[in-house]
Amino acid sequence: MSRVVVLDHGSGNLRSAERALQRVGADVEVTADLDRAREADGLVVPGVGAFAACMAAIREVGGDVVVRERVAAGRPVLGICVGMQVLFEEGDEHGERTEGIGVLPGAVRRLEADVVPHMGWNGVEVPEGSALFTGLESERFYFVHSYAAEDVPGALVTRSVHGQPFAAAVERGALAATQFHPEKSGDAGAGLLENWLRTL
């Protein structure tokens, strides 16, 4: 059984992420203990709310250092929602630039759409070779966000559209991230988490 740590930095979706991972057979621990986060087979970085607040909370517990260490060592990390956004070099909210963890190139910016936030179920365009979306190519996933990355050079990008195309998920080596909430996406989300566990 894979040992997974959900990084506890006070985010609102910690427990729902924990339950979703338990549902698909992971041995899950929610903790801010950096040694446990380093040692786990997989590290999940959840996040809801604002980029700047999430990034500040992650820095406060030292999570940014552990994420960089794991990515550099090729050890699995999964970012969810704002936990995906903070993996980028920067976020731009309300004209305020905030430095991210920086393990993915580029910036997270406000969606250009008639209705923001993007809230609800949406389909995705899955590239060939995706491990996360094996068997889930025609599924829909649950999104709640106003900001997103447009492109991620050097990564396998699954796209969705809300007003504009954006990165719905990213895979690059042992680093994976979803802009949607797999823990709120029913059987499709459970399937994606199962696929992620198989990569550990």
N, C-alpha and C positions, 0 to 999 in steps of 0.2 A: 504494500500500500504506500502510495506517494505521500511524503510529509510536506505539507504546504503551510506557509506562514502568510497570514493576511496582516499587512503592516498596520498597526494601530497608531494612527495619528489623529484620532478623534473624528474621522469622517462619518457621515450619516449612513453610509451603506455597508459598514463593517459586518454587521450581523447577518444581513441578507446575503452578502457574498460568502460568509462562512457557511450558512445553511445550504446555499446552492452547491458549494464544493463538497460538503458532506453528502449531499444527495447523490452525487456521481461517484462516491467512493473514496474521496481523499481523506487523509488524516490531517485535520485542520486545526491550527492554533492561531488565535488573534492575539498579537503581542507587539510591544514596542521594543522588545529585547533584541538588540542588534546582532548578538551572537546567534540567537535562534534564527533570525532573518538570514544571516550569512550561511548557516548550516543546512537550511531547509532544501528539499529537492526543488521546490518552486516558491517564488515570492510573488504575492499579489499586492499591487498598489491600488487601493480603491480611491474614490474621490467624488465628491459632489460639491456644488456651489461655485464659488469664484476661484479662478486660477491663483490669484495672489494669496488668498487666505489658505488654500490647500497647500501651496508651495511653502508658505511660512510654517505651517504645522508639520510638514514633512521634514523641513530643515531643523525644527526644534527637537525632533526625536532622532536626528541624524540619519534619517531614511535616505536622503539624497546620496550620501556617501556609500551606503550599502548597495543601492541600486547601481551606481557607477561601478563599484567593485564587481558585482555579479555580472553585469553586462561585459565588462572587460575580460572576465574569466570565462565567458561563454556559458554562464549558469542561468537557468530560466527565470524570467520576470514577465508578469502579465499586468499591464495597466488597464484600469477600467474607468471609463467616462473622464472626469477631470484627472483621474489617475493616469490616463493616457496622455492628456494634454500637457501635464507637467513634465513628461519625458522629453518634450521638445526644448529647443534652445531658449525660446521665449514665448510669452503670452502677451497679447495686447487687448486689455479690457478697458473700455471707456477712455481710450487714449493713454492709459497707463501701461507702460512696458514693465513686465516682470520677468526676471531671468528664471528659466526652468532648470531641470536637472541636466539637460543637454546631451542625452544619449541618442536622440533623434534629431536630424537636421531640420531647420525651418522654424516657422512661427505659427501660433494658433491665433486666429482672428475671428471677428464677428461674421456670422453667416450673412450673406446678402440675399435676403428672402423677404417676401411680403409679410409673412408671419414668423416671428421669432419670439419665444424659443421654438425649435423643432421638437415637437412632443408627440409621441405615438409610434405606431408600427410602420416600418419602412423596409423595402427590399434592398438587397445589396448586389453589386456586380463583382463576382469572385474571380480573381485571376487564376490562371492555370498554375498548379503546383502548391496551392494553399493547403497547409496542414490543419489550420484552425477550422476551415469550412468544408472539410471532406464530408460528403453526403448531405451538406446543408445548403447547396448552391441556390436552391429556389425558396429558401425559408425567409421569413421576415423577422426583424428584431426590434426591440423597444428602445427608442431614443428619447432623451430629455436633455437638450443642450442649445445654447445660443452661439457657441464658438466652436471652431474646428480647424484642423490643418487641411490645406488644399492638396498638397503633394508631399511625398516623402522620398527624396532621391535615394537610390540604393536599397530600397526596401520593396517587399511585395505588398501592394496596397489594394485592399478591398474597398470599393467606392460605393457611395450612396449619393442621392441627390435631394436637396431641399433648397429650392431657389438656385442653387449652384451645386456642382459636384464637390464632394469633400471626402476625406479619408475616414471611412467607417471602421476600418481596422488596418493594422500594420503588422507584418511579420518580417523580422530580420535576424537570422540566426536564432539564438535562444531568447530573443526579445520579442514579445507579442503585446498587442494592445487593441482594445475595442473602444470606440466612441460610444456605442450603445451599451446598455446594461444587460449582460447575459443572465444575471440573477433575476431580472424582471421579464425575460424573454421566453418563459415557458420551456417547452420541450426543445425548441431550437437552441435556446441559451444553454440548456443542460447538455445538449449534444456538442456544442462548442467547447464547453468546459471539459467534457470527457475527452474530446480531441486534444485539448491542451495537456491534460494529465498524461495522455499517451506519449507526449514528447519529453516528459521528465525523465 
